[in-house]
Amino acid sequence: MKIDILTIFPNMFDGAFSESIIKRAIEDNKIEINIINFRDYTTDPHNKVDDTPYGGGAGMVLSCQPIFDCVESLKTKDSKVILLTPAGIPYKQKLAYKLSEEKHLIIICGHYEGFDERIASLADYEISIGDYVLTGGEIPAMAIVDSITRLLPGVINEESHREDSFKQDNNRYLLDYPTYTKPADFRGMKVPEVLLSGHHENIRKYREEESLKRTKERRPDLLEVENEED
């Protein structure tokens, strides 16, 4: 998979993609990640990529020209373009799986007060990672790339991500069950006996029940996703 990230702050990505699983995935040629400064594409004599909004208002708005030219220079028949915006659809694990099957993603990081609405015409997906506002799309881009990279074949053990939170179960999405490690008793807090029993079927049932219980308590909305459209 190839991912191109369009930003005006390329140095923000230096640490995020040079450690841990993403670093190994890059070194193993599982994924190619390119950080592209779309300021390099502006035709403005002062190197600007933004301007004041029509109709007035606070802040500056990202302009069409540099982003259109940048995307058009990168896009192929296999490309899907993602625009990161608070007004986008909520990002969920189901979409992460879908995006992990693509060959080429182009991710546009918004900034300032927003972007010229015509830039949205480039996008196959407008995505939000939550109901809050950040200073730009760089952190959401890191989160999305991280969530996709770990799903690529050979990056981590497939069983690991199949058992993650938000796994699908009978058209529901469940949080992960609680896990424990040694010691079996820490400051009086004991590991459930069933996990020490060695009885695999009882352990499986316990984990299934705990996963459903945790989801009902913390995220009951996830149990209603079977009614949502793809």
mmCIF file of the C-alpha atoms, coordinates in Angstrom:
data_MODEL
# 
_entry.id   MODEL 
# 
loop_
_atom_site.group_PDB 
_atom_site.id 
_atom_site.type_symbol 
_atom_site.label_atom_id 
_atom_site.label_alt_id 
_atom_site.label_comp_id 
_atom_site.label_asym_id 
_atom_site.label_entity_id 
_atom_site.label_seq_id 
_atom_site.pdbx_PDB_ins_code 
_atom_site.Cartn_x 
_atom_site.Cartn_y 
_atom_site.Cartn_z 
_atom_site.occupancy 
_atom_site.B_iso_or_equiv 
_atom_site.pdbx_formal_charge 
_atom_site.auth_seq_id 
_atom_site.auth_comp_id 
_atom_site.auth_asym_id 
_atom_site.auth_atom_id 
_atom_site.pdbx_PDB_model_num 
ATOM 1   C CA . MET A 1 1   ? 0.000   0.000   0.000   1.00 0.00 ? 1   MET A CA 1 
ATOM 2   C CA . LYS A 1 2   ? 1.048   3.573   -0.694  1.00 0.00 ? 2   LYS A CA 1 
ATOM 3   C CA . ILE A 1 3   ? -0.105  6.561   1.358   1.00 0.00 ? 3   ILE A CA 1 
ATOM 4   C CA . ASP A 1 4   ? 0.594   10.179  0.397   1.00 0.00 ? 4   ASP A CA 1 
ATOM 5   C CA . ILE A 1 5   ? -0.103  12.758  3.106   1.00 0.00 ? 5   ILE A CA 1 
ATOM 6   C CA . LEU A 1 6   ? -0.572  16.390  2.083   1.00 0.00 ? 6   LEU A CA 1 
ATOM 7   C CA . THR A 1 7   ? 0.369   18.883  4.774   1.00 0.00 ? 7   THR A CA 1 
ATOM 8   C CA . ILE A 1 8   ? 2.088   22.223  5.333   1.00 0.00 ? 8   ILE A CA 1 
ATOM 9   C CA . PHE A 1 9   ? 3.772   20.890  8.473   1.00 0.00 ? 9   PHE A CA 1 
ATOM 10  C CA . PRO A 1 10  ? 5.731   17.840  7.273   1.00 0.00 ? 10  PRO A CA 1 
ATOM 11  C CA . ASN A 1 11  ? 8.055   17.767  10.292  1.00 0.00 ? 11  ASN A CA 1 
ATOM 12  C CA . MET A 1 12  ? 5.151   16.807  12.532  1.00 0.00 ? 12  MET A CA 1 
ATOM 13  C CA . PHE A 1 13  ? 5.317   13.280  11.120  1.00 0.00 ? 13  PHE A CA 1 
ATOM 14  C CA . ASP A 1 14  ? 8.999   12.632  11.821  1.00 0.00 ? 14  ASP A CA 1 
ATOM 15  C CA . GLY A 1 15  ? 8.532   10.799  15.100  1.00 0.00 ? 15  GLY A CA 1 
ATOM 16  C CA . ALA A 1 16  ? 5.181   9.145   14.425  1.00 0.00 ? 16  ALA A CA 1 
ATOM 17  C CA . PHE A 1 17  ? 6.371   7.073   11.487  1.00 0.00 ? 17  PHE A CA 1 
ATOM 18  C CA . SER A 1 18  ? 9.923   6.335   12.632  1.00 0.00 ? 18  SER A CA 1 
ATOM 19  C CA . GLU A 1 19  ? 9.079   4.105   15.592  1.00 0.00 ? 19  GLU A CA 1 
ATOM 20  C CA . SER A 1 20  ? 7.472   0.772   16.399  1.00 0.00 ? 20  SER A CA 1 
ATOM 21  C CA . ILE A 1 21  ? 5.130   -1.088  14.036  1.00 0.00 ? 21  ILE A CA 1 
ATOM 22  C CA . ILE A 1 22  ? 4.891   1.603   11.354  1.00 0.00 ? 22  ILE A CA 1 
ATOM 23  C CA . LYS A 1 23  ? 8.672   1.846   11.112  1.00 0.00 ? 23  LYS A CA 1 
ATOM 24  C CA . ARG A 1 24  ? 8.963   -1.927  10.688  1.00 0.00 ? 24  ARG A CA 1 
ATOM 25  C CA . ALA A 1 25  ? 6.173   -1.986  8.112   1.00 0.00 ? 25  ALA A CA 1 
ATOM 26  C CA . ILE A 1 26  ? 8.003   0.654   6.064   1.00 0.00 ? 26  ILE A CA 1 
ATOM 27  C CA . GLU A 1 27  ? 11.317  -1.200  6.343   1.00 0.00 ? 27  GLU A CA 1 
ATOM 28  C CA . ASP A 1 28  ? 9.622   -4.461  5.298   1.00 0.00 ? 28  ASP A CA 1 
ATOM 29  C CA . ASN A 1 29  ? 8.035   -2.752  2.274   1.00 0.00 ? 29  ASN A CA 1 
ATOM 30  C CA . LYS A 1 30  ? 4.533   -3.442  3.549   1.00 0.00 ? 30  LYS A CA 1 
ATOM 31  C CA . ILE A 1 31  ? 3.674   0.228   3.177   1.00 0.00 ? 31  ILE A CA 1 
ATOM 32  C CA . GLU A 1 32  ? 5.110   3.333   1.529   1.00 0.00 ? 32  GLU A CA 1 
ATOM 33  C CA . ILE A 1 33  ? 4.361   6.642   3.253   1.00 0.00 ? 33  ILE A CA 1 
ATOM 34  C CA . ASN A 1 34  ? 5.174   9.959   1.601   1.00 0.00 ? 34  ASN A CA 1 
ATOM 35  C CA . ILE A 1 35  ? 4.821   13.305  3.380   1.00 0.00 ? 35  ILE A CA 1 
ATOM 36  C CA . ILE A 1 36  ? 4.191   16.045  0.830   1.00 0.00 ? 36  ILE A CA 1 
ATOM 37  C CA . ASN A 1 37  ? 4.245   19.771  1.541   1.00 0.00 ? 37  ASN A CA 1 
ATOM 38  C CA . PHE A 1 38  ? 1.511   21.150  -0.684  1.00 0.00 ? 38  PHE A CA 1 
ATOM 39  C CA . ARG A 1 39  ? 3.022   24.605  -0.243  1.00 0.00 ? 39  ARG A CA 1 
ATOM 40  C CA . ASP A 1 40  ? 5.523   23.410  -2.881  1.00 0.00 ? 40  ASP A CA 1 
ATOM 41  C CA . TYR A 1 41  ? 2.662   23.445  -5.389  1.00 0.00 ? 41  TYR A CA 1 
ATOM 42  C CA . THR A 1 42  ? 1.425   26.984  -4.877  1.00 0.00 ? 42  THR A CA 1 
ATOM 43  C CA . THR A 1 43  ? 1.690   29.456  -7.746  1.00 0.00 ? 43  THR A CA 1 
ATOM 44  C CA . ASP A 1 44  ? 1.290   32.414  -5.402  1.00 0.00 ? 44  ASP A CA 1 
ATOM 45  C CA . PRO A 1 45  ? 4.334   34.738  -5.647  1.00 0.00 ? 45  PRO A CA 1 
ATOM 46  C CA . HIS A 1 46  ? 4.437   34.971  -1.844  1.00 0.00 ? 46  HIS A CA 1 
ATOM 47  C CA . ASN A 1 47  ? 4.199   31.192  -1.384  1.00 0.00 ? 47  ASN A CA 1 
ATOM 48  C CA . LYS A 1 48  ? 0.752   31.450  0.204   1.00 0.00 ? 48  LYS A CA 1 
ATOM 49  C CA . VAL A 1 49  ? -1.657  28.503  0.399   1.00 0.00 ? 49  VAL A CA 1 
ATOM 50  C CA . ASP A 1 50  ? -4.533  30.334  2.103   1.00 0.00 ? 50  ASP A CA 1 
ATOM 51  C CA . ASP A 1 51  ? -6.595  33.499  1.913   1.00 0.00 ? 51  ASP A CA 1 
ATOM 52  C CA . THR A 1 52  ? -9.364  35.389  3.703   1.00 0.00 ? 52  THR A CA 1 
ATOM 53  C CA . PRO A 1 53  ? -12.895 33.919  3.501   1.00 0.00 ? 53  PRO A CA 1 
ATOM 54  C CA . TYR A 1 54  ? -15.533 35.386  1.229   1.00 0.00 ? 54  TYR A CA 1 
ATOM 55  C CA . GLY A 1 55  ? -18.318 36.895  3.320   1.00 0.00 ? 55  GLY A CA 1 
ATOM 56  C CA . GLY A 1 56  ? -15.943 37.755  6.134   1.00 0.00 ? 56  GLY A CA 1 
ATOM 57  C CA . GLY A 1 57  ? -15.136 35.899  9.302   1.00 0.00 ? 57  GLY A CA 1 
ATOM 58  C CA . ALA A 1 58  ? -12.168 34.985  11.457  1.00 0.00 ? 58  ALA A CA 1 
ATOM 59  C CA . GLY A 1 59  ? -9.156  33.053  10.290  1.00 0.00 ? 59  GLY A CA 1 
ATOM 60  C CA . MET A 1 60  ? -7.733  32.020  6.961   1.00 0.00 ? 60  MET A CA 1 
ATOM 61  C CA . VAL A 1 61  ? -9.031  29.420  4.498   1.00 0.00 ? 61  VAL A CA 1 
ATOM 62  C CA . LEU A 1 62  ? -6.916  26.969  2.509   1.00 0.00 ? 62  LEU A CA 1 
ATOM 63  C CA . SER A 1 63  ? -7.017  27.769  -1.210  1.00 0.00 ? 63  SER A CA 1 
ATOM 64  C CA . CYS A 1 64  ? -7.973  25.436  -4.030  1.00 0.00 ? 64  CYS A CA 1 
ATOM 65  C CA . GLN A 1 65  ? -5.027  25.827  -6.404  1.00 0.00 ? 65  GLN A CA 1 
ATOM 66  C CA . PRO A 1 66  ? -2.125  24.245  -4.470  1.00 0.00 ? 66  PRO A CA 1 
ATOM 67  C CA . ILE A 1 67  ? -4.197  21.325  -3.187  1.00 0.00 ? 67  ILE A CA 1 
ATOM 68  C CA . PHE A 1 68  ? -5.850  20.612  -6.537  1.00 0.00 ? 68  PHE A CA 1 
ATOM 69  C CA . ASP A 1 69  ? -2.487  20.694  -8.322  1.00 0.00 ? 69  ASP A CA 1 
ATOM 70  C CA . CYS A 1 70  ? -0.864  18.482  -5.690  1.00 0.00 ? 70  CYS A CA 1 
ATOM 71  C CA . VAL A 1 71  ? -3.625  15.860  -5.693  1.00 0.00 ? 71  VAL A CA 1 
ATOM 72  C CA . GLU A 1 72  ? -3.809  15.795  -9.487  1.00 0.00 ? 72  GLU A CA 1 
ATOM 73  C CA . SER A 1 73  ? -0.062  15.212  -9.702  1.00 0.00 ? 73  SER A CA 1 
ATOM 74  C CA . LEU A 1 74  ? -0.341  12.155  -7.438  1.00 0.00 ? 74  LEU A CA 1 
ATOM 75  C CA . LYS A 1 75  ? -3.672  10.610  -8.326  1.00 0.00 ? 75  LYS A CA 1 
ATOM 76  C CA . THR A 1 76  ? -4.003  7.417   -10.383 1.00 0.00 ? 76  THR A CA 1 
ATOM 77  C CA . LYS A 1 77  ? -6.895  5.098   -11.161 1.00 0.00 ? 77  LYS A CA 1 
ATOM 78  C CA . ASP A 1 78  ? -6.123  3.233   -7.930  1.00 0.00 ? 78  ASP A CA 1 
ATOM 79  C CA . SER A 1 79  ? -6.203  6.292   -5.666  1.00 0.00 ? 79  SER A CA 1 
ATOM 80  C CA . LYS A 1 80  ? -8.740  7.142   -2.997  1.00 0.00 ? 80  LYS A CA 1 
ATOM 81  C CA . VAL A 1 81  ? -8.636  10.668  -1.583  1.00 0.00 ? 81  VAL A CA 1 
ATOM 82  C CA . ILE A 1 82  ? -9.390  11.359  2.084   1.00 0.00 ? 82  ILE A CA 1 
ATOM 83  C CA . LEU A 1 83  ? -10.161 14.853  3.340   1.00 0.00 ? 83  LEU A CA 1 
ATOM 84  C CA . LEU A 1 84  ? -9.816  15.236  7.106   1.00 0.00 ? 84  LEU A CA 1 
ATOM 85  C CA . THR A 1 85  ? -12.479 17.557  8.516   1.00 0.00 ? 85  THR A CA 1 
ATOM 86  C CA . PRO A 1 86  ? -14.627 17.825  11.672  1.00 0.00 ? 86  PRO A CA 1 
ATOM 87  C CA . ALA A 1 87  ? -17.630 17.719  9.332   1.00 0.00 ? 87  ALA A CA 1 
ATOM 88  C CA . GLY A 1 88  ? -16.663 14.274  7.984   1.00 0.00 ? 88  GLY A CA 1 
ATOM 89  C CA . ILE A 1 89  ? -18.128 10.872  8.756   1.00 0.00 ? 89  ILE A CA 1 
ATOM 90  C CA . PRO A 1 90  ? -16.961 9.327   12.055  1.00 0.00 ? 90  PRO A CA 1 
ATOM 91  C CA . TYR A 1 91  ? -13.891 7.148   11.628  1.00 0.00 ? 91  TYR A CA 1 
ATOM 92  C CA . LYS A 1 92  ? -14.507 3.589   12.816  1.00 0.00 ? 92  LYS A CA 1 
ATOM 93  C CA . GLN A 1 93  ? -12.753 0.238   12.677  1.00 0.00 ? 93  GLN A CA 1 
ATOM 94  C CA . LYS A 1 94  ? -15.019 -0.964  9.885   1.00 0.00 ? 94  LYS A CA 1 
ATOM 95  C CA . LEU A 1 95  ? -13.762 1.871   7.682   1.00 0.00 ? 95  LEU A CA 1 
ATOM 96  C CA . ALA A 1 96  ? -10.167 1.143   8.715   1.00 0.00 ? 96  ALA A CA 1 
ATOM 97  C CA . TYR A 1 97  ? -10.546 -2.391  7.357   1.00 0.00 ? 97  TYR A CA 1 
ATOM 98  C CA . LYS A 1 98  ? -12.060 -1.053  4.142   1.00 0.00 ? 98  LYS A CA 1 
ATOM 99  C CA . LEU A 1 99  ? -9.263  1.469   3.610   1.00 0.00 ? 99  LEU A CA 1 
ATOM 100 C CA . SER A 1 100 ? -6.590  -1.140  4.363   1.00 0.00 ? 100 SER A CA 1 
ATOM 101 C CA . GLU A 1 101 ? -7.677  -2.968  1.197   1.00 0.00 ? 101 GLU A CA 1 
ATOM 102 C CA . GLU A 1 102 ? -6.950  0.033   -1.049  1.00 0.00 ? 102 GLU A CA 1 
ATOM 103 C CA . LYS A 1 103 ? -3.749  0.339   -3.085  1.00 0.00 ? 103 LYS A CA 1 
ATOM 104 C CA . HIS A 1 104 ? -3.189  4.076   -2.758  1.00 0.00 ? 104 HIS A CA 1 
ATOM 105 C CA . LEU A 1 105 ? -4.540  6.649   -0.323  1.00 0.00 ? 105 LEU A CA 1 
ATOM 106 C CA . ILE A 1 106 ? -4.084  10.406  -0.564  1.00 0.00 ? 106 ILE A CA 1 
ATOM 107 C CA . ILE A 1 107 ? -4.796  12.130  2.755   1.00 0.00 ? 107 ILE A CA 1 
ATOM 108 C CA . ILE A 1 108 ? -5.356  15.896  2.848   1.00 0.00 ? 108 ILE A CA 1 
ATOM 109 C CA . CYS A 1 109 ? -4.657  17.592  6.176   1.00 0.00 ? 109 CYS A CA 1 
ATOM 110 C CA . GLY A 1 110 ? -6.753  20.698  6.669   1.00 0.00 ? 110 GLY A CA 1 
ATOM 111 C CA . HIS A 1 111 ? -5.508  23.632  8.715   1.00 0.00 ? 111 HIS A CA 1 
ATOM 112 C CA . TYR A 1 112 ? -6.317  27.197  9.765   1.00 0.00 ? 112 TYR A CA 1 
ATOM 113 C CA . GLU A 1 113 ? -10.040 28.032  9.723   1.00 0.00 ? 113 GLU A CA 1 
ATOM 114 C CA . GLY A 1 114 ? -10.780 25.335  7.174   1.00 0.00 ? 114 GLY A CA 1 
ATOM 115 C CA . PHE A 1 115 ? -10.560 24.779  3.452   1.00 0.00 ? 115 PHE A CA 1 
ATOM 116 C CA . ASP A 1 116 ? -12.300 26.135  0.381   1.00 0.00 ? 116 ASP A CA 1 
ATOM 117 C CA . GLU A 1 117 ? -15.412 23.970  0.018   1.00 0.00 ? 117 GLU A CA 1 
ATOM 118 C CA . ARG A 1 118 ? -14.498 23.175  -3.588  1.00 0.00 ? 118 ARG A CA 1 
ATOM 119 C CA . ILE A 1 119 ? -11.578 21.094  -2.319  1.00 0.00 ? 119 ILE A CA 1 
ATOM 120 C CA . ALA A 1 120 ? -14.165 18.579  -1.078  1.00 0.00 ? 120 ALA A CA 1 
ATOM 121 C CA . SER A 1 121 ? -14.902 17.717  -4.708  1.00 0.00 ? 121 SER A CA 1 
ATOM 122 C CA . LEU A 1 122 ? -11.532 15.912  -4.774  1.00 0.00 ? 122 LEU A CA 1 
ATOM 123 C CA . ALA A 1 123 ? -12.424 13.597  -1.908  1.00 0.00 ? 123 ALA A CA 1 
ATOM 124 C CA . ASP A 1 124 ? -13.754 10.066  -1.955  1.00 0.00 ? 124 ASP A CA 1 
ATOM 125 C CA . TYR A 1 125 ? -14.077 10.246  1.830   1.00 0.00 ? 125 TYR A CA 1 
ATOM 126 C CA . GLU A 1 126 ? -14.502 13.141  4.252   1.00 0.00 ? 126 GLU A CA 1 
ATOM 127 C CA . ILE A 1 127 ? -13.484 11.785  7.656   1.00 0.00 ? 127 ILE A CA 1 
ATOM 128 C CA . SER A 1 128 ? -13.552 13.004  11.258  1.00 0.00 ? 128 SER A CA 1 
ATOM 129 C CA . ILE A 1 129 ? -11.804 11.171  14.104  1.00 0.00 ? 129 ILE A CA 1 
ATOM 130 C CA . GLY A 1 130 ? -14.061 12.657  16.782  1.00 0.00 ? 130 GLY A CA 1 
ATOM 131 C CA . ASP A 1 131 ? -16.408 15.386  17.888  1.00 0.00 ? 131 ASP A CA 1 
ATOM 132 C CA . TYR A 1 132 ? -13.748 17.929  18.753  1.00 0.00 ? 132 TYR A CA 1 
ATOM 133 C CA . VAL A 1 133 ? -11.627 20.403  16.826  1.00 0.00 ? 133 VAL A CA 1 
ATOM 134 C CA . LEU A 1 134 ? -7.839  20.175  16.409  1.00 0.00 ? 134 LEU A CA 1 
ATOM 135 C CA . THR A 1 135 ? -5.461  22.755  14.976  1.00 0.00 ? 135 THR A CA 1 
ATOM 136 C CA . GLY A 1 136 ? -5.028  20.687  11.839  1.00 0.00 ? 136 GLY A CA 1 
ATOM 137 C CA . GLY A 1 137 ? -5.388  17.316  10.178  1.00 0.00 ? 137 GLY A CA 1 
ATOM 138 C CA . GLU A 1 138 ? -1.901  16.059  10.969  1.00 0.00 ? 138 GLU A CA 1 
ATOM 139 C CA . ILE A 1 139 ? -2.763  14.193  14.173  1.00 0.00 ? 139 ILE A CA 1 
ATOM 140 C CA . PRO A 1 140 ? -5.886  12.612  12.614  1.00 0.00 ? 140 PRO A CA 1 
ATOM 141 C CA . ALA A 1 141 ? -3.731  11.541  9.643   1.00 0.00 ? 141 ALA A CA 1 
ATOM 142 C CA . MET A 1 142 ? -1.294  9.831   12.009  1.00 0.00 ? 142 MET A CA 1 
ATOM 143 C CA . ALA A 1 143 ? -4.151  8.024   13.742  1.00 0.00 ? 143 ALA A CA 1 
ATOM 144 C CA . ILE A 1 144 ? -5.658  6.814   10.476  1.00 0.00 ? 144 ILE A CA 1 
ATOM 145 C CA . VAL A 1 145 ? -2.318  5.642   9.062   1.00 0.00 ? 145 VAL A CA 1 
ATOM 146 C CA . ASP A 1 146 ? -1.553  3.796   12.305  1.00 0.00 ? 146 ASP A CA 1 
ATOM 147 C CA . SER A 1 147 ? -4.953  2.067   12.326  1.00 0.00 ? 147 SER A CA 1 
ATOM 148 C CA . ILE A 1 148 ? -4.600  1.005   8.683   1.00 0.00 ? 148 ILE A CA 1 
ATOM 149 C CA . THR A 1 149 ? -0.963  -0.092  8.806   1.00 0.00 ? 149 THR A CA 1 
ATOM 150 C CA . ARG A 1 150 ? -1.523  -2.663  11.539  1.00 0.00 ? 150 ARG A CA 1 
ATOM 151 C CA . LEU A 1 151 ? -4.260  -4.288  9.407   1.00 0.00 ? 151 LEU A CA 1 
ATOM 152 C CA . LEU A 1 152 ? -2.026  -4.894  6.395   1.00 0.00 ? 152 LEU A CA 1 
ATOM 153 C CA . PRO A 1 153 ? -1.056  -8.521  5.757   1.00 0.00 ? 153 PRO A CA 1 
ATOM 154 C CA . GLY A 1 154 ? 2.138   -9.498  7.520   1.00 0.00 ? 154 GLY A CA 1 
ATOM 155 C CA . VAL A 1 155 ? 2.438   -6.369  9.660   1.00 0.00 ? 155 VAL A CA 1 
ATOM 156 C CA . ILE A 1 156 ? 1.136   -7.968  12.866  1.00 0.00 ? 156 ILE A CA 1 
ATOM 157 C CA . ASN A 1 157 ? -0.357  -11.354 13.656  1.00 0.00 ? 157 ASN A CA 1 
ATOM 158 C CA . GLU A 1 158 ? -3.844  -11.385 12.117  1.00 0.00 ? 158 GLU A CA 1 
ATOM 159 C CA . GLU A 1 159 ? -5.347  -12.920 15.258  1.00 0.00 ? 159 GLU A CA 1 
ATOM 160 C CA . SER A 1 160 ? -4.173  -9.870  17.211  1.00 0.00 ? 160 SER A CA 1 
ATOM 161 C CA . HIS A 1 161 ? -6.281  -7.396  15.254  1.00 0.00 ? 161 HIS A CA 1 
ATOM 162 C CA . ARG A 1 162 ? -9.203  -9.781  14.782  1.00 0.00 ? 162 ARG A CA 1 
ATOM 163 C CA . GLU A 1 163 ? -9.559  -9.826  18.579  1.00 0.00 ? 163 GLU A CA 1 
ATOM 164 C CA . ASP A 1 164 ? -9.273  -6.041  18.962  1.00 0.00 ? 164 ASP A CA 1 
ATOM 165 C CA . SER A 1 165 ? -11.910 -3.769  20.380  1.00 0.00 ? 165 SER A CA 1 
ATOM 166 C CA . PHE A 1 166 ? -14.582 -2.942  17.781  1.00 0.00 ? 166 PHE A CA 1 
ATOM 167 C CA . LYS A 1 167 ? -14.367 -6.446  16.355  1.00 0.00 ? 167 LYS A CA 1 
ATOM 168 C CA . GLN A 1 168 ? -17.541 -7.492  14.578  1.00 0.00 ? 168 GLN A CA 1 
ATOM 169 C CA . ASP A 1 169 ? -19.675 -10.169 16.196  1.00 0.00 ? 169 ASP A CA 1 
ATOM 170 C CA . ASN A 1 170 ? -23.065 -11.134 14.752  1.00 0.00 ? 170 ASN A CA 1 
ATOM 171 C CA . ASN A 1 171 ? -23.450 -7.704  13.127  1.00 0.00 ? 171 ASN A CA 1 
ATOM 172 C CA . ARG A 1 172 ? -22.477 -5.957  16.377  1.00 0.00 ? 172 ARG A CA 1 
ATOM 173 C CA . TYR A 1 173 ? -19.239 -4.208  17.274  1.00 0.00 ? 173 TYR A CA 1 
ATOM 174 C CA . LEU A 1 174 ? -17.809 -5.121  20.652  1.00 0.00 ? 174 LEU A CA 1 
ATOM 175 C CA . LEU A 1 175 ? -15.133 -3.733  22.929  1.00 0.00 ? 175 LEU A CA 1 
ATOM 176 C CA . ASP A 1 176 ? -12.285 -6.035  23.840  1.00 0.00 ? 176 ASP A CA 1 
ATOM 177 C CA . TYR A 1 177 ? -12.510 -8.286  26.893  1.00 0.00 ? 177 TYR A CA 1 
ATOM 178 C CA . PRO A 1 178 ? -10.275 -7.564  29.933  1.00 0.00 ? 178 PRO A CA 1 
ATOM 179 C CA . THR A 1 179 ? -6.835  -9.181  29.929  1.00 0.00 ? 179 THR A CA 1 
ATOM 180 C CA . TYR A 1 180 ? -4.371  -9.973  32.711  1.00 0.00 ? 180 TYR A CA 1 
ATOM 181 C CA . THR A 1 181 ? -0.779  -11.132 33.180  1.00 0.00 ? 181 THR A CA 1 
ATOM 182 C CA . LYS A 1 182 ? 1.437   -12.271 36.086  1.00 0.00 ? 182 LYS A CA 1 
ATOM 183 C CA . PRO A 1 183 ? 1.208   -12.095 39.045  1.00 0.00 ? 183 PRO A CA 1 
ATOM 184 C CA . ALA A 1 184 ? -2.161  -13.745 39.656  1.00 0.00 ? 184 ALA A CA 1 
ATOM 185 C CA . ASP A 1 185 ? -2.623  -11.627 42.797  1.00 0.00 ? 185 ASP A CA 1 
ATOM 186 C CA . PHE A 1 186 ? -1.410  -8.015  42.840  1.00 0.00 ? 186 PHE A CA 1 
ATOM 187 C CA . ARG A 1 187 ? -2.188  -6.021  45.984  1.00 0.00 ? 187 ARG A CA 1 
ATOM 188 C CA . GLY A 1 188 ? -5.240  -8.131  46.575  1.00 0.00 ? 188 GLY A CA 1 
ATOM 189 C CA . MET A 1 189 ? -6.548  -7.703  43.032  1.00 0.00 ? 189 MET A CA 1 
ATOM 190 C CA . LYS A 1 190 ? -6.878  -11.228 41.682  1.00 0.00 ? 190 LYS A CA 1 
ATOM 191 C CA . VAL A 1 191 ? -7.053  -12.602 38.178  1.00 0.00 ? 191 VAL A CA 1 
ATOM 192 C CA . PRO A 1 192 ? -10.436 -14.308 37.552  1.00 0.00 ? 192 PRO A CA 1 
ATOM 193 C CA . GLU A 1 193 ? -10.196 -18.010 38.354  1.00 0.00 ? 193 GLU A CA 1 
ATOM 194 C CA . VAL A 1 194 ? -11.533 -19.041 34.971  1.00 0.00 ? 194 VAL A CA 1 
ATOM 195 C CA . LEU A 1 195 ? -8.413  -17.629 33.275  1.00 0.00 ? 195 LEU A CA 1 
ATOM 196 C CA . LEU A 1 196 ? -6.224  -19.787 35.475  1.00 0.00 ? 196 LEU A CA 1 
ATOM 197 C CA . SER A 1 197 ? -8.258  -22.944 34.870  1.00 0.00 ? 197 SER A CA 1 
ATOM 198 C CA . GLY A 1 198 ? -6.758  -23.969 31.534  1.00 0.00 ? 198 GLY A CA 1 
ATOM 199 C CA . HIS A 1 199 ? -10.284 -24.812 30.310  1.00 0.00 ? 199 HIS A CA 1 
ATOM 200 C CA . HIS A 1 200 ? -10.281 -23.238 26.845  1.00 0.00 ? 200 HIS A CA 1 
ATOM 201 C CA . GLU A 1 201 ? -14.014 -23.391 26.219  1.00 0.00 ? 201 GLU A CA 1 
ATOM 202 C CA . ASN A 1 202 ? -14.832 -21.788 29.578  1.00 0.00 ? 202 ASN A CA 1 
ATOM 203 C CA . ILE A 1 203 ? -12.223 -19.105 28.908  1.00 0.00 ? 203 ILE A CA 1 
ATOM 204 C CA . ARG A 1 204 ? -13.729 -18.431 25.478  1.00 0.00 ? 204 ARG A CA 1 
ATOM 205 C CA . LYS A 1 205 ? -17.214 -18.079 26.979  1.00 0.00 ? 205 LYS A CA 1 
ATOM 206 C CA . TYR A 1 206 ? -15.936 -15.839 29.776  1.00 0.00 ? 206 TYR A CA 1 
ATOM 207 C CA . ARG A 1 207 ? -14.201 -13.519 27.311  1.00 0.00 ? 207 ARG A CA 1 
ATOM 208 C CA . GLU A 1 208 ? -17.273 -13.377 25.091  1.00 0.00 ? 208 GLU A CA 1 
ATOM 209 C CA . GLU A 1 209 ? -19.498 -12.517 28.051  1.00 0.00 ? 209 GLU A CA 1 
ATOM 210 C CA . GLU A 1 210 ? -17.094 -9.896  29.382  1.00 0.00 ? 210 GLU A CA 1 
ATOM 211 C CA . SER A 1 211 ? -16.746 -8.312  25.946  1.00 0.00 ? 211 SER A CA 1 
ATOM 212 C CA . LEU A 1 212 ? -20.515 -7.974  25.633  1.00 0.00 ? 212 LEU A CA 1 
ATOM 213 C CA . LYS A 1 213 ? -20.852 -6.749  29.231  1.00 0.00 ? 213 LYS A CA 1 
ATOM 214 C CA . ARG A 1 214 ? -18.180 -4.076  28.777  1.00 0.00 ? 214 ARG A CA 1 
ATOM 215 C CA . THR A 1 215 ? -19.775 -2.899  25.532  1.00 0.00 ? 215 THR A CA 1 
ATOM 216 C CA . LYS A 1 216 ? -23.226 -2.643  27.115  1.00 0.00 ? 216 LYS A CA 1 
ATOM 217 C CA . GLU A 1 217 ? -21.813 -0.627  30.026  1.00 0.00 ? 217 GLU A CA 1 
ATOM 218 C CA . ARG A 1 218 ? -19.448 1.682   28.154  1.00 0.00 ? 218 ARG A CA 1 
ATOM 219 C CA . ARG A 1 219 ? -20.561 1.870   24.523  1.00 0.00 ? 219 ARG A CA 1 
ATOM 220 C CA . PRO A 1 220 ? -24.158 0.656   24.115  1.00 0.00 ? 220 PRO A CA 1 
ATOM 221 C CA . ASP A 1 221 ? -24.293 2.613   20.854  1.00 0.00 ? 221 ASP A CA 1 
ATOM 222 C CA . LEU A 1 222 ? -22.002 0.006   19.280  1.00 0.00 ? 222 LEU A CA 1 
ATOM 223 C CA . LEU A 1 223 ? -24.668 -2.652  19.690  1.00 0.00 ? 223 LEU A CA 1 
ATOM 224 C CA . GLU A 1 224 ? -26.941 -0.682  17.376  1.00 0.00 ? 224 GLU A CA 1 
ATOM 225 C CA . VAL A 1 225 ? -24.606 -0.503  14.376  1.00 0.00 ? 225 VAL A CA 1 
ATOM 226 C CA . GLU A 1 226 ? -26.352 -3.368  12.637  1.00 0.00 ? 226 GLU A CA 1 
ATOM 227 C CA . ASN A 1 227 ? -29.018 -0.801  11.755  1.00 0.00 ? 227 ASN A CA 1 
ATOM 228 C CA . GLU A 1 228 ? -26.513 1.489   10.061  1.00 0.00 ? 228 GLU A CA 1 
ATOM 229 C CA . GLU A 1 229 ? -25.912 1.463   6.344   1.00 0.00 ? 229 GLU A CA 1 
ATOM 230 C CA . ASP A 1 230 ? -22.480 0.608   4.965   1.00 0.00 ? 230 ASP A CA 1 
# 
